[in-house]
Amino acid sequence: MPGETNNGMQCNEFEAVLFDALDQKLSGGKLERFRAHARACAKCGPMFAEVEAGQHWLKTLTEVEPPANLVNDILAATSGIDSYRLQVAAPVTYKPSLGERIREWADSFLTPVWVTVRQPRFAMSFGMAFFSLSVALSVAGVKPSDIKQADLSRSGLRRTYYTTSARVVKYYENIRLVYEIESRVQEFKKATTPAEPGPKELKERDKNHKNNTSGDPEPRQERNYSRDENQPVLASAPDNPPAVSVTTNRRFA
Amino acid sequence: MEDAQIVNGLVRRCIAGDAVAWEEIVQRYHRRVFHLCYRFAGTSDDAQDLTQEVFVKMYRTLSSYDVERGAFMTWLTTMTRNLLVDHFRKTKQDRVTDSIDAAPSEHEDAMPLSDQIEDKGAPPDARVQSRETRELVHEGLQKLSPELREAVILRDLQDMDYRDIAAVLKVPEGTVKSRINRGRAELARLLQRTYKQVM
C-alpha cells in the first residue's frame, strides 16, 4: 500500500532517495532500509527494478566514433562564414571590405537562384537558350574570335577608354570649328547685301493695294532709270541729244 | 588552469578572430555533440549533418555566450538540444512513449511496438555488450518520446548533472528526475518484452 512504512522507510521517502540510490550515493543504514523497502513494497519494488534496468541498458551504449572527415567538414563550413561571424562578434577588429560586402549582398539572393537553376529539369531550357543566343549572335555578325581578340586586361580597358574619350573630344572640336566658320560666313553675307524691306513695310504696301477701289489699273510706279551723277555714262553725254522721231501707225477698225 | 578557464580563454580568442582557438574548440567538443546528435536522431548521417549545423550556429553566435551565465558545456548542449528538437519537428518523427505498449496502428489486435523488435534468439546475457544489443537499445531509445529521450540521453549518456539538465531543458529539476525515471522505465519495459527470460 502506498505510503506504508516498510522497514522504517515510507514510499515518498523511497522516491526521494531513489536517485541517490541509482547514482550510488546511498550508503550504510539508509541503503539497507532502501533495499528492504524495495523488496517489501509491491509498488516501489517493481518500479525501482524497471528504472535500474533501463539505466543498465543505457549504460551499455558506448560513445560512437564520429566520421573521420567531420572536423574538416565543420571547419570548412564555418570558415565559409568567417566574415559574417567576425562582423557580428568583433566589429572593431575586423571590417569587411566593400568588395566582400557587395559579394555577400549579392550572394544572399544569387545563391538561392543558383541552387534552383542547377536543377536538372532546367538543363533543356538552358540548352535551348544557349542555342538561340548563338544563332542570334551569328545572324548579327558577332564572332567569338572578335571577343577573344579584344584586350580585356585592366591596362587594355584603360587604353580603350582613353582612346575613345580622345576620339569623342576631337570630333566635338571639329564640329565646333565647322559651325564657327559657317556662322562667320553668314555674318559676312548679311553685312554685304542691301537691307530688304522689313515685314512692316511690306504689310503697308499690301494694305494700300487693297484699298484701291477705283477699278483703274494700278498706276505704274515711276521708275527712275536715270543714273546718278556719279554714273559715268550720263555724265559724259552731250547736252543736246539727237532728236528721235517716232511714228505711230494706228489701225482703225 | 581549470577546464572552464581554458574554455573561456578559447572562446575569447575565437571571438577575437583566432582560427586556431576555433579549431581547438571543434576538436574538443565535436565527439560529444556528435554522440548526442546520433543518440537523438538515430542515424549517423543525420547526426553528422546536425553536428555540422550545431557548430555553424555556434560559430555565428559565439559572441552571445556569457561566461557569467553558465558553463560553456551547458550553453553548447542547450544549443544542440534546441537544434535537435527543431530537426525532430521538421522530420515529424514524433512518437508517443505511452503508446509503446499499445497497438501502433488503429487496429486493436495489431502487434505492439515492443513485440516488433526482432529477437535474434541468442541468450541476452551473452551478448549484452554485443553490437546487436547496442543497436537494439539504440532502436529502443528512438521509440521514446523526445521529452523522455532527451532527459535520459543527457543524464545517462552525457553524464550531466540534474541542475544542468534542468537548465538545458528549461524545466524544474523535479521534472527532470521524473522524466529520467519514466524514460528509463519505458526503455526497460520495451526491452523486457524482448528479453523476458533475462529480466
HADDOCK unambig.tbl for C-alpha pairs under 7 A between the chains (distance, minus, plus):
assign (segid A and resid 50 and name CA) (segid B and resid 185 and name CA) 4.86 0.50 0.50
assign (segid A and resid 50 and name CA) (segid B and resid 188 and name CA) 5.66 0.50 0.50
assign (segid A and resid 50 and name CA) (segid B and resid 189 and name CA) 6.84 0.50 0.50
assign (segid A and resid 51 and name CA) (segid B and resid 181 and name CA) 6.00 0.50 0.50
assign (segid A and resid 51 and name CA) (segid B and resid 184 and name CA) 5.06 0.50 0.50
assign (segid A and resid 51 and name CA) (segid B and resid 185 and name CA) 4.54 0.50 0.50
assign (segid A and resid 53 and name CA) (segid B and resid 188 and name CA) 5.62 0.50 0.50
assign (segid A and resid 54 and name CA) (segid B and resid 184 and name CA) 4.20 0.50 0.50
assign (segid A and resid 54 and name CA) (segid B and resid 185 and name CA) 5.63 0.50 0.50
assign (segid A and resid 54 and name CA) (segid B and resid 187 and name CA) 5.55 0.50 0.50
assign (segid A and resid 54 and name CA) (segid B and resid 188 and name CA) 4.34 0.50 0.50
assign (segid A and resid 55 and name CA) (segid B and resid 184 and name CA) 5.78 0.50 0.50
assign (segid A and resid 57 and name CA) (segid B and resid 137 and name CA) 6.70 0.50 0.50
assign (segid A and resid 58 and name CA) (segid B and resid 156 and name CA) 6.42 0.50 0.50
assign (segid A and resid 59 and name CA) (segid B and resid 156 and name CA) 6.66 0.50 0.50
assign (segid A and resid 60 and name CA) (segid B and resid 129 and name CA) 6.47 0.50 0.50
assign (segid A and resid 60 and name CA) (segid B and resid 134 and name CA) 6.57 0.50 0.50
assign (segid A and resid 61 and name CA) (segid B and resid 134 and name CA) 5.79 0.50 0.50
assign (segid A and resid 63 and name CA) (segid B and resid 35 and name CA) 6.25 0.50 0.50
assign (segid A and resid 64 and name CA) (segid B and resid 35 and name CA) 6.05 0.50 0.50
assign (segid A and resid 66 and name CA) (segid B and resid 31 and name CA) 6.24 0.50 0.50
assign (segid A and resid 66 and name CA) (segid B and resid 34 and name CA) 6.41 0.50 0.50
assign (segid A and resid 70 and name CA) (segid B and resid 48 and name CA) 7.00 0.50 0.50
assign (segid A and resid 71 and name CA) (segid B and resid 26 and name CA) 6.79 0.50 0.50
assign (segid A and resid 71 and name CA) (segid B and resid 27 and name CA) 6.91 0.50 0.50
assign (segid A and resid 74 and name CA) (segid B and resid 52 and name CA) 5.38 0.50 0.50
assign (segid A and resid 74 and name CA) (segid B and resid 55 and name CA) 6.70 0.50 0.50
assign (segid A and resid 77 and name CA) (segid B and resid 56 and name CA) 6.86 0.50 0.50
assign (segid A and resid 78 and name CA) (segid B and resid 56 and name CA) 5.49 0.50 0.50
assign (segid A and resid 78 and name CA) (segid B and resid 59 and name CA) 6.63 0.50 0.50
assign (segid A and resid 85 and name CA) (segid B and resid 59 and name CA) 6.65 0.50 0.50
assign (segid A and resid 85 and name CA) (segid B and resid 60 and name CA) 4.97 0.50 0.50
assign (segid A and resid 86 and name CA) (segid B and resid 17 and name CA) 6.57 0.50 0.50
assign (segid A and resid 89 and name CA) (segid B and resid 15 and name CA) 5.86 0.50 0.50
assign (segid A and resid 89 and name CA) (segid B and resid 63 and name CA) 5.11 0.50 0.50
assign (segid A and resid 90 and name CA) (segid B and resid 15 and name CA) 6.50 0.50 0.50
assign (segid A and resid 90 and name CA) (segid B and resid 16 and name CA) 6.22 0.50 0.50
